[in-house]
Amino acid sequence: MVGNQHSPVRGGPVMGGPLAKGAFFRPTMLEVTDNSLAIVQEETFGPVLTIHRFDNEAKAIELANDSDYGLSASVWTRDINRALRVAGALEAGSVFVNDWTQVYDDTEEGGFNPLTLPHSSFHRGNLLALAPSRPGTGPPA
Protein backbone atom coordinates (compact mmCIF):
# COMPACT_ATOMS: atom_id res chain seq x y z
CA MET A 1 0.00 0.00 0.00
CA VAL A 2 1.28 3.45 -0.88
CA GLY A 3 1.05 5.62 2.22
CA ASN A 4 -1.33 2.98 3.62
CA GLN A 5 -4.12 4.47 1.48
CA HIS A 6 -4.08 2.90 -1.98
CA SER A 7 -2.04 0.48 -3.98
CA PRO A 8 -2.03 -0.22 -7.74
CA VAL A 9 -3.29 -3.72 -8.47
CA ARG A 10 -2.88 -3.41 -12.25
CA GLY A 11 -1.95 -0.56 -14.59
CA GLY A 12 -0.69 2.80 -13.38
CA PRO A 13 0.92 5.87 -14.89
CA VAL A 14 2.54 5.70 -18.31
CA MET A 15 6.27 5.76 -17.54
CA GLY A 16 7.80 5.97 -21.04
CA GLY A 17 7.19 7.50 -24.44
CA PRO A 18 5.38 10.72 -25.34
CA LEU A 19 2.40 10.05 -23.01
CA ALA A 20 4.70 9.97 -19.96
CA LYS A 21 4.85 13.78 -20.06
CA GLY A 22 1.13 14.08 -19.28
CA ALA A 23 -1.35 12.77 -16.75
CA PHE A 24 -2.03 9.51 -18.57
CA PHE A 25 -2.84 6.15 -16.97
CA ARG A 26 -3.04 2.71 -18.48
CA PRO A 27 -6.29 0.97 -17.48
CA THR A 28 -5.77 0.81 -13.73
CA MET A 29 -7.22 -0.90 -10.66
CA LEU A 30 -6.40 0.66 -7.30
CA GLU A 31 -7.10 -1.07 -4.01
CA VAL A 32 -8.05 1.60 -1.46
CA THR A 33 -8.60 1.57 2.30
CA ASP A 34 -9.60 5.22 2.78
CA ASN A 35 -13.00 6.21 1.36
CA SER A 36 -12.17 9.93 1.64
CA LEU A 37 -9.45 9.81 -1.04
CA ALA A 38 -10.02 12.06 -4.06
CA ILE A 39 -9.74 9.02 -6.37
CA VAL A 40 -12.82 7.59 -4.60
CA GLN A 41 -14.83 10.76 -3.99
CA GLU A 42 -14.29 12.69 -7.23
CA GLU A 43 -15.25 11.79 -10.78
CA THR A 44 -12.24 10.29 -12.51
CA PHE A 45 -12.04 10.78 -16.26
CA GLY A 46 -9.94 7.83 -17.16
CA PRO A 47 -9.71 4.06 -17.13
CA VAL A 48 -9.44 3.81 -13.32
CA LEU A 49 -11.35 1.45 -11.03
CA THR A 50 -11.09 1.57 -7.25
CA ILE A 51 -11.55 -1.55 -5.16
CA HIS A 52 -12.53 -1.16 -1.51
CA ARG A 53 -12.97 -4.41 0.40
CA PHE A 54 -15.74 -4.81 2.95
CA ASP A 55 -16.71 -7.50 5.44
CA ASN A 56 -20.50 -7.32 5.32
CA GLU A 57 -23.47 -5.89 3.46
CA ALA A 58 -23.98 -3.00 5.92
CA LYS A 59 -20.39 -1.82 5.42
CA ALA A 60 -20.75 -2.03 1.64
CA ILE A 61 -23.86 0.18 1.79
CA GLU A 62 -22.12 2.62 4.15
CA LEU A 63 -19.14 2.94 1.79
CA ALA A 64 -21.34 3.33 -1.28
CA ASN A 65 -23.47 6.04 0.35
CA ASP A 66 -20.43 8.02 1.52
CA SER A 67 -20.46 10.37 -1.48
CA ASP A 68 -21.36 14.00 -2.20
CA TYR A 69 -22.70 12.97 -5.61
CA GLY A 70 -24.79 9.79 -5.51
CA LEU A 71 -25.00 9.63 -9.30
CA SER A 72 -25.33 5.89 -9.89
CA ALA A 73 -24.54 2.56 -8.33
CA SER A 74 -24.36 -1.07 -9.36
CA VAL A 75 -25.09 -4.17 -7.27
CA TRP A 76 -23.60 -7.48 -8.43
CA THR A 77 -25.13 -10.63 -6.93
CA ARG A 78 -26.90 -13.88 -7.76
CA ASP A 79 -29.36 -13.34 -4.87
CA ILE A 80 -32.41 -11.32 -6.04
CA ASN A 81 -33.48 -10.62 -2.44
CA ARG A 82 -30.06 -9.16 -1.64
CA ALA A 83 -30.12 -7.18 -4.89
CA LEU A 84 -33.45 -5.55 -4.04
CA ARG A 85 -32.51 -4.95 -0.39
CA VAL A 86 -29.17 -3.34 -1.19
CA ALA A 87 -30.49 -1.38 -4.19
CA GLY A 88 -33.22 0.08 -1.96
CA ALA A 89 -30.65 1.18 0.62
CA LEU A 90 -28.31 2.92 -1.84
CA GLU A 91 -28.50 6.70 -2.12
CA ALA A 92 -27.98 7.07 -5.86
CA GLY A 93 -29.88 8.61 -8.74
CA SER A 94 -29.78 5.31 -10.66
CA VAL A 95 -29.19 1.84 -9.30
CA PHE A 96 -28.42 -1.11 -11.57
CA VAL A 97 -28.32 -4.81 -10.75
CA ASN A 98 -25.78 -6.99 -12.57
CA ASP A 99 -25.34 -4.23 -15.11
CA TRP A 100 -23.95 -0.71 -15.34
CA THR A 101 -25.14 2.65 -16.63
CA GLN A 102 -27.85 2.44 -19.22
CA VAL A 103 -28.70 6.02 -20.19
CA TYR A 104 -31.58 6.98 -22.47
CA ASP A 105 -32.17 10.37 -24.12
CA ASP A 106 -35.73 10.63 -22.79
CA THR A 107 -34.81 9.75 -19.18
CA GLU A 108 -33.98 12.34 -16.54
CA GLU A 109 -30.42 12.14 -15.21
CA GLY A 110 -29.07 13.30 -11.89
CA GLY A 111 -27.94 12.19 -8.52
CA PHE A 112 -29.32 11.68 -5.08
CA ASN A 113 -27.48 14.41 -3.21
CA PRO A 114 -28.02 18.21 -3.50
CA LEU A 115 -25.00 18.74 -5.76
CA THR A 116 -26.40 16.49 -8.47
CA LEU A 117 -30.19 16.61 -8.29
CA PRO A 118 -31.85 16.55 -11.73
CA HIS A 119 -32.39 19.93 -13.39
CA SER A 120 -36.15 19.60 -13.86
CA SER A 121 -39.25 19.06 -11.78
CA PHE A 122 -37.97 15.62 -10.72
CA HIS A 123 -36.36 15.67 -7.28
CA ARG A 124 -35.03 12.14 -7.23
CA GLY A 125 -34.70 9.48 -9.87
CA ASN A 126 -34.39 5.88 -8.86
CA LEU A 127 -34.11 3.52 -11.79
CA LEU A 128 -33.56 -0.12 -11.00
CA ALA A 129 -32.41 -2.09 -14.02
CA LEU A 130 -32.33 -5.84 -13.55
CA ALA A 131 -30.17 -7.70 -16.02
CA PRO A 132 -28.96 -11.29 -16.05
CA SER A 133 -25.42 -11.79 -14.95
CA ARG A 134 -23.20 -12.14 -18.03
CA PRO A 135 -19.84 -13.93 -18.12
CA GLY A 136 -17.02 -11.44 -17.81
CA THR A 137 -19.17 -8.57 -16.48
CA GLY A 138 -18.23 -8.89 -12.83
CA PRO A 139 -17.91 -11.29 -9.95
CA PRO A 140 -21.38 -11.92 -8.44
CA ALA A 141 -21.29 -12.26 -4.66
C-alpha positions in Angstrom: 0.0 0.0 0.0 1.3 3.5 -0.9 1.0 5.6 2.2 -1.3 3.0 3.6 -4.1 4.5 1.5 -4.1 2.9 -2.0 -2.0 0.5 -4.0 -2.0 -0.2 -7.7 -3.3 -3.7 -8.5 -2.9 -3.4 -12.3 -1.9 -0.6 -14.6 -0.7 2.8 -13.4 0.9 5.9 -14.9 2.5 5.7 -18.3 6.3 5.8 -17.5 7.8 6.0 -21.0 7.2 7.5 -24.4 5.4 10.7 -25.3 2.4 10.0 -23.0 4.7 10.0 -20.0 4.9 13.8 -20.1 1.1 14.1 -19.3 -1.3 12.8 -16.7 -2.0 9.5 -18.6 -2.8 6.2 -17.0 -3.0 2.7 -18.5 -6.3 1.0 -17.5 -5.8 0.8 -13.7 -7.2 -0.9 -10.7 -6.4 0.7 -7.3 -7.1 -1.1 -4.0 -8.1 1.6 -1.5 -8.6 1.6 2.3 -9.6 5.2 2.8 -13.0 6.2 1.4 -12.2 9.9 1.6 -9.4 9.8 -1.0 -10.0 12.1 -4.1 -9.7 9.0 -6.4 -12.8 7.6 -4.6 -14.8 10.8 -4.0 -14.3 12.7 -7.2 -15.3 11.8 -10.8 -12.2 10.3 -12.5 -12.0 10.8 -16.3 -9.9 7.8 -17.2 -9.7 4.1 -17.1 -9.4 3.8 -13.3 -11.4 1.5 -11.0 -11.1 1.6 -7.3 -11.6 -1.6 -5.2 -12.5 -1.2 -1.5 -13.0 -4.4 0.4 -15.7 -4.8 3.0 -16.7 -7.5 5.4 -20.5 -7.3 5.3 -23.5 -5.9 3.5 -24.0 -3.0 5.9 -20.4 -1.8 5.4 -20.8 -2.0 1.6 -23.9 0.2 1.8 -22.1 2.6 4.2 -19.1 2.9 1.8 -21.3 3.3 -1.3 -23.5 6.0 0.3 -20.4 8.0 1.5 -20.5 10.4 -1.5 -21.4 14.0 -2.2 -22.7 13.0 -5.6 -24.8 9.8 -5.5 -25.0 9.6 -9.3 -25.3 5.9 -9.9 -24.5 2.6 -8.3 -24.4 -1.1 -9.4 -25.1 -4.2 -7.3 -23.6 -7.5 -8.4 -25.1 -10.6 -6.9 -26.9 -13.9 -7.8 -29.4 -13.3 -4.9 -32.4 -11.3 -6.0 -33.5 -10.6 -2.4 -30.1 -9.2 -1.6 -30.1 -7.2 -4.9 -33.4 -5.5 -4.0 -32.5 -5.0 -0.4 -29.2 -3.3 -1.2 -30.5 -1.4 -4.2 -33.2 0.1 -2.0 -30.6 1.2 0.6 -28.3 2.9 -1.8 -28.5 6.7 -2.1 -28.0 7.1 -5.9 -29.9 8.6 -8.7 -29.8 5.3 -10.7 -29.2 1.8 -9.3 -28.4 -1.1 -11.6 -28.3 -4.8 -10.7 -25.8 -7.0 -12.6 -25.3 -4.2 -15.1 -23.9 -0.7 -15.3 -25.1 2.7 -16.6 -27.8 2.4 -19.2 -28.7 6.0 -20.2 -31.6 7.0 -22.5 -32.2 10.4 -24.1 -35.7 10.6 -22.8 -34.8 9.8 -19.2 -34.0 12.3 -16.5 -30.4 12.1 -15.2 -29.1 13.3 -11.9 -27.9 12.2 -8.5 -29.3 11.7 -5.1 -27.5 14.4 -3.2 -28.0 18.2 -3.5 -25.0 18.7 -5.8 -26.4 16.5 -8.5 -30.2 16.6 -8.3 -31.9 16.5 -11.7 -32.4 19.9 -13.4 -36.1 19.6 -13.9 -39.3 19.1 -11.8 -38.0 15.6 -10.7 -36.4 15.7 -7.3 -35.0 12.1 -7.2 -34.7 9.5 -9.9 -34.4 5.9 -8.9 -34.1 3.5 -11.8 -33.6 -0.1 -11.0 -32.4 -2.1 -14.0 -32.3 -5.8 -13.6 -30.2 -7.7 -16.0 -29.0 -11.3 -16.0 -25.4 -11.8 -15.0 -23.2 -12.1 -18.0 -19.8 -13.9 -18.1 -17.0 -11.4 -17.8 -19.2 -8.6 -16.5 -18.2 -8.9 -12.8 -17.9 -11.3 -9.9 -21.4 -11.9 -8.4 -21.3 -12.3 -4.7 
